[in-house]
Amino acid sequence: MNGAPCVRDLRLTVRRVLEALATYTDRNELRREYPELEDEDIRQVLEYAARNLPDKTLVFDQA
């Protein structure tokens, strides 16, 4: 996966799982699309992202 951090031994990058979490707001839909993902995988992806993102405030437009 070109050195990108991955979930367990799955061919899913942390970035792809984060994108999927944003896309599939319903966890049941997410599980249908990625049945190999476990709750612990999702928790660890979120933890990894939280630890590795800079701690700064971003302002998003309310369009």
Protein Blocks (a to p, Z undefined) as FASTA:
>chain_A
ZZpacehjbccdfklmmmmmmmmmplklmmmmmmmbcfklmmmmmmmmmmmpccdddddd
dZZ
